[in-house]
Each structure stands twice: as C-alpha cells, then as structure tokens.
Amino acid sequence: MPDAQHLLLFVAAGLLLNLTPGPDVLYIVSNALRSGARAGVVAGLGITAGCFVHVFAAAVGVSALLAASATAFTVLKWVGAAYLLWVGVRLLLARAPATAAGWDAPAGQPAAGLAAIFRGGFLSNVLNPKVAIFFLAFVPQFIAPDAEHKALAFVLLGTLFNINSVAINSGWALAAAWMARHGAVRRGMHWLDRAAGAMFIAFGVKLALSDNPSR
C-alpha cells in the first residue's frame, strides 16, 4: 500500500474522476429522474459492482489481456457499444411517465424494476473495455515497484476507489431526484429521456469507433 500522502492523492484523484460526467453518471441520473433516488442509488451500486469485476480481472491479468489483444478488446468493445446503443434507443422510444417519481421511487415499485436497473448498471460497466484499461493504467501508479504483493495492493486500492465512488454516485442520484421534484423538470421529463437516449447512442458510437488505448 502507498504511504499516507500517496493514499490521499489516490483518494482525491478517484473522487475527481468519479465526478466527471460519462455513461455511468448519465445512467444514474436518468434512472433517478424517472424513478427516484432509490432507483438512482441502485443504478450506482450496479455500476460499482461492475467496477469490482474489472478490479479483480485486472489483478489476475485479464485486463492486461484486453490491453494486449486487439481481438479481445474489439469483441468486448462492440458488445459494450451495442448495449449502450440499445439503452439509448429504449430511452428515445420511452413513453412519458404518467407521474413524476419525486424524491424516492413510486410506492409499490416492483423489486424486479430495481433488479433490472442494477443489472443494467452492472452490464454497462462490465461491457466497457475502457474501464478495464483505466484500472490497469491508473491503479498501478500508486503501487510501489518493490511491493511484495502487487496483486493484493491492486485489489485493496481498487476496492477503496469503488467504495469512494458509492458516495459520489449516490450524490448524483439524490441531486437528480431533487431536480425531478420541480415542475419544470417533471414537464420536460419526456425530452430529458430523449436527450439521455441521444447521449447514450453517442457514447455507444464513440466506444465503437475507439481504438485500444494501449496501442
């Protein structure tokens, strides 16, 4: 593990990275706007679960394989891009909600709805090879070259990064749910879905056209 100074730097860098808008933040915000804070928090937890997959995969070398193999990266890239495009098209075709969700999810929201939101966040993260490359490039910078147990240090730092992300992701969800309580946001929910759908499609196209960052 790094010393206290480098550990604080790692935490600060991780918090700033989690604050940066991207597909994950968009997924959290769009679900919170439509279904309330609980749905947004669940979306964030699904994304965090996906990050844990990347952390453990990087620790055992799978992410290194993605970084080195053009074929493996391309396959996962196209699957991830297709998933983002599918989410975007669904939002574009979604009907306007009859009522706004407000601060929390509607009363009686089925557990399957929250499970689907969690699964969607998990898949959107796991199927993005750039997340795998990110962990492989970012975390080792804070591991000493002479560390005895590099894989363990990687897992511990990755776990710390993910735990910190829960607070940031929950903050995005709460902020979006608070916005949804305002009449202007409720009246524009239909167009917000369209905007989110277009952004997901843009993220999917961007991922599909991206090259392996390690090459």
N, C-alpha and C positions, 0 to 999 in steps of 0.2 A: 504493500500500500504506500502511496505517496505521503510525504510529510504534511504537517498541518497547513502550511502555506499553499502547497500544490493542491491539496484536497479542497481548500476553499476556492481556489481558482477553478478547479474542476466543477464544483457545485455551481459557481457563478456562471461559467460558460454553459453548463447544462440548462440552467434556468433561462438564460437568454435565448438559447436555441429552441427551447420549448415554447417561448413566447412568440417565435417567428411564425406568421401565418403560413399554412400549407394545407395539403389534403387532409391531414389529421385534424387540424383546427377547424377546417370547413365542415368535416363530418360531425364533429362535436357540436358546433354552433347550429348547423342545420337541424339536427335532431332536437336540440334544446329549444329552438324557436318553434318547432312544430309540436313537440310532445312534452316540453317542460324540463325543469332542471334535472329531475331524476333520469330522464332519457339521455340527457347530455352527459351526465356523470357516468352512466353505464357505457355510453359510447367511448368515453375516455378510458374507462377500465378495459374495454375490449382492445383498444389501441395499445395500452400498456402491456396487456398480455401478449400481444403480437411482438412488442419490443423484447420481451423476455425470451421469446423464441430466437430472435436474432442474436441476443447476448449469448445464450448457451450455444447456438450454432457457431458463432464466431470463436467461442472458447475451444470448441472441438475441431475447428478448421473448416467448417462448411462455408463460412463467408469468404475464407481465403480461396476456396474452390471457385466460388462465384466471381471473385475478383480476377482469378487467373484464367477461367474458362469462358471464352466468348459464347460458346453454345449454351452453357448452363445459365449464364446471365441473360442471354437473349430469350430463352424459353420462359424464365420467370418474369422477365420484363414484359413480354407480350401477354402473359396470363394476367399480370397486375394491371396492365393498361386496359385490357378487355374488361376487367372487373370495375375499374374506375369509370369507363365509358358506360357500362351497364347501370351503375349508380346514377350517373348523370342523366341518362335517358329516362330512368324512372322518375327522377325529380322533375324533368321537363314535362312529363306526361301526368304528373300527380294532380289530383283534383284539389281545389282549395278546401281546407278544413272547415267544417261547419262552425266550430267554435275554436277559440284560441286556448292553448294549454295553460298559459299563465306561468306562475312560479313553479308549479310542480305538475306532474303528469296527471291527466284526467282521472277522476275517480273510476275505479274498476278497470284500469288498463290491464289487459291480459299479460301474464308473465311471458307468454310466447313473444309478445311485442318487444319487451325488453331483451329477451334472449336473442331475437333477431338483430336488434341494434348492437348488442355486444358482439355477436358473430360477425356483423358487417364491419365493425371497427377492427376486429381481430384480423379478418381476411384482408382488408385494405392495407394493413401494415405488413403482415406476413408476406403478401404477394408483391411487395415493393422491394426489388433488389437493391435500390439505392439506400434503403435503411440499413441493410446488411453491410454494405460498403461503408456507410457512415460510421457504424460502431467499430468496424475494423480499422478505420483511419483515425477516429477521434480518441477512443479509449486508450490505446497503447501509448499515446503521447504522455500519459500520466503514470506510466508504469516504469520503474527504474530498469535499465538494461540488465543490471545484475540481480534482479529479483529472483528468488529461488522458485517461487510458484507463480509463474506468469498467468497461467490459465485461471487459477483461483483469484488472483488480483483482478483479472479482467472481469470475472463474474461478479465480484464484490463491487467494483466501480460501476459496472453496468446496472446492477441492482440498485445502487444509490441513485444513478441517473433516472431510472424508471420510477423509483419512489418519489423523487422530487417532481417528476412530471405529473404525478397524480394531482398534486395541489394546483399546478398551473392549468391542467386540463379541466379540473373542477371549477376553477375560476372562470374559464371561458364559458362553461356550461351555465353557471349562475348568472353571469353577465348577460348571456343571450336570453335566458329565461326571464330575467328582469326586463329586458327590452321588449319581450313579447307581451308584457302586460300593458304596454302603451297602445292606444287606439290606432295610431298611425302605422305601427308595425303590424298589428293584427289585420288591418285593412290591406296592407301590402304583402301579406304572407304568401299569396299566390305568386306574386312577382319575385319574392325572395326565393321561392322554390325554383323558379325559372333561372334566376341568377346563379344559385348554387349548382343547379344542373349544368349550366353552361361552364361554370368553373371546374366542375368535376370532369367534364368532357375535355376541357383544355388541359387539365392535369394528366388525363389519360393519354392525350395526343403527345404532350411533352415527354411523358415517360416512354411512349412507343418510339419516339424519334431520338431518344437519348442514347449515348454511347456508354460503354463500360468506363466509369470514371478512372479506373486503374490503368487504362490502356493509353 
